[in-house]
Amino acid sequence: MRMNVYLEDDRGAQLVYWVERSGAAIVGWFAAPRMFNQHIGVSSDSRVDVHFTYPADGDLHFSLKDQTSPTGDEIFETVFWDRVRRKTIVGGVRSVSEKPRNDADPGWHILMPSYRQRSLGDYAAEPLLFCFATTAIPVANGRVAASALDRLPRLPIPPSSINPIRVDSLGTGVINLSACLIGDGAPYVWPSDEVVWSDRDETRFPYIHLSALFIPTSTANEAA
C-alpha cells in the first residue's frame, strides 16, 4: 500500500511525501521546497523531484530530476553509495554517464549514505533500523510558508480519504517528514509530543513507518 502525507491550510491540500512497496523494492518521493534547493546546491528556480529506491539487494539510491529548462530538456541524476549516474535528454537526444562518487559531488548527494545498505531480507532476521533522509517544510502562522511548495498542485477541496495534516493549528515552525524501515525486534520510538501524523505498513518486514514531526519556532524562515 502507498502511504501519503498531505499538508492542508486555508488554500487547499498538497501531497508532500509518499512511500510504498513496489514489487521487491521500497520506493518513495518527497517534495523539494525552495529552501531544500538552497541546501542541496540547486537553483531556487529549479523544479525538481526527489525519489528514493531501496531494492531487495540493498543497493539504495536517490534520484533527482530537474525539468527547469524551458525547452523541455531534462536532467536525471542518481546517487548510489559508491557511484553517480547521470542521464540527460537534450533536444530529444539521450545520453548516460557514470562515475565514482566523491566529496566534490553536489550537496544533494548527502541524502544518500556513503555505505551500502543491508538487503531487505535481513530485516526479517535482525533488529535493523534505517531511516531515509528527512525533508523539512516551513510553516508560518498556520500556513505552509509562501514559496515553500508553490510549484506543487493543490486540492482546493480535499477528499475525506486523504487524512491531511491541518497546519492551521500548528502555528509557526518546521514539519519534518521521514520514513524508516524497521527490522524484527528493532526498538523504534519518536518523541510523542512532537508527532502530528504517522502511519505504518506492517504487512511484512521491514515494517515501514512514515511520520511527521512539528518543531515549533518563534519565527519562520519565510512569511506566509
N, C-alpha and C positions, 0 to 999 in steps of 0.2 A: 504494500500500500504506500501511497505517497503522503507524506506529512508536509503540510503547507503552513507558513506563517504569513498572516496578513496584518498590516497596521491600518487602523482606521481613525480618521479625525473628521472634522465637520465638512471636509471636501471629498470624502469617499474613502475607499479602502484600496490598498496596494499590496500585491504579492511581493515579499521581500526575501523569502528563503524557502527552499523545499529540499527534501531528501527522500530517497526511495531505494528499494531493492530492484535491480534490473538484471534479470537472469541470475548469474552467479556473482554479479558485482553490486556494489553500493555506489550510487551516483547522487550528486546534489548540485544545487545552484544557489547563489545568493546575489542580492542587489549590490551594485557598486555605486554608492553615493559619491558626490563630488569630493568630499574630504578623503574618501578612500583613494580616489585617483591621485590626490596630492601625496598621500602616504606611500603609494607604490611607485611614484615617479612617472605617472601618466598624465597627460594634459587634462586639465579640468573640463575641457570641452569635448573630450573623447567620450564616445558612447561605447561602453564595454560590458561584456558579460563574463562572469567568472563561474566556471564549472569545476567540479572535482569528481574523480573516478577512482574507487578502491576496488580493483579486480580481485578475483579469488586468490591469485598468486602473491598478492601483497605489493605489486608494483604501482603504488599510489601515484597519481599525478593530478596537477591542477592545470587548467586551461583558461587562457584569456583570449577573448575575441573582440577585436577593435574594428568597428564599422563606421569610423568617423568620416572617411573620405566621401566628398560629395559625388565622386564619380562611381561610387559603388565598390571600390577596391576594398579588400578585406585582409586582415592580418590575424592569424591564429598562432598563438604561442603556447606550447605545453611544456611544463617543467616537471621532471622526474627527480628522484633523489640524486641521480648522478649525471643527468644529461638534459639538454634542452632541444626541443623540436620546434621548428618554425615553418609555418606554411603561409604563403601569400597567394592571393588571387588578384592580379593586376591586369586590367584590360582583358579579362577573361582567360589569362594565362596562369596556370597553377604551377608553383614551384615549392619544393620541400627541402629543408636542410636540417642537419642535426649536428650538435657539438657537445663536448663535455661541459658540465656545469662548473662554474667558478664564482668567486666572490665578487667579480666585477659585473655580474649579470644585473639586470634591472631590479629595483627594490621590491617589486611584487613577488619575486621568487621566494621571499621569506615565508610565504604562505605554505610552502612545501618543505617538510623536514628534509635534512640532508643525509638521511639514512633510510634504508629500505625497511618497509613495514612487514609485520608478520602476515602470514597467509590468513584469510578469513576462517579457514578451518581450525586454526589454532585457538580461536576464541571459544570454541566449544569444549576445549580440554584444559584451558588455563584461565586464571583470573586476570585477563588482559584488559587494559583500558586505553583507548586512543580518542582524542578529541581533534576534530578538524579546526582549522584556523577560525577565529572569531571575527565577525564583522560587526561594526558599531554604527548605529543610526541616531543622530541627534534629535531630540525633542525639545521644543521651546514653547512654554506656556500652553501645554496641552495640544500642540500641533507638531506634526513632523516638520522639521526645520525647512525653511522655504525652498532652498535649492538642492536639498539632500537627494530627493528622489523625483525631481521634476521631469525626468525623462522616462519614467515608468507610467504605464496606463493606470487609470483609476476606475474603480467600480463605484459610480455615484450612489447607487442603492445596493449595498452588498447583500447577497442571498444569505439566508439564515444558516445555511450549511457550512459556511467557511469559518465561523467562530473566530472573528478577528480580535486583535488586541486593541482595545479602545484607549488611545493615548491621551484623550482629553481629561482623564482622571489622574494622569501621571505627573503633571506639572512640567518641570524643566530638568533635563538630564540626558542620559545616553542609554539606548536599548542595545544590549549585547546579545547577539544571536550565535548559537553554536550547536553543532551536532556531535555526539560522542558515540563510540562503539564500545559495548560492554561485554566482556567475556564471562564465562561461568564462574560465579563466586567473587567477581570483582566488586569492591566497595565503590559506591558512587553516590555522593550527596552534594547537592547545591545548597547554598545558604537560603533557607526557606523564605526569609523576609525580603529577598531580592528577586525571587522568581515571580514573574507576572503571567507566564504561559509556559506549558510544557506538554509534550506528547511522547509516546514511546511505542515502538514496534517490537513486540516480544514473540514474533512468530517463530524465530529460531535464533541461535547465536551466530554472529554477535547481535545482542539487542541494540537497537538504535534509539538514542534519546536525543530529542530536539527541544531546546529550551530558549526562553527569552528572559534576560535579567535586566532590570531597570536600575541604573545607578543615578540617583538624583544629584544635581549640582545647583549652585546658586545662580549661575549664569550659563547661557547656551553659547555655543560657538557661532551660531547664526541666529538671526532674528526671524521669527515666523512671518 
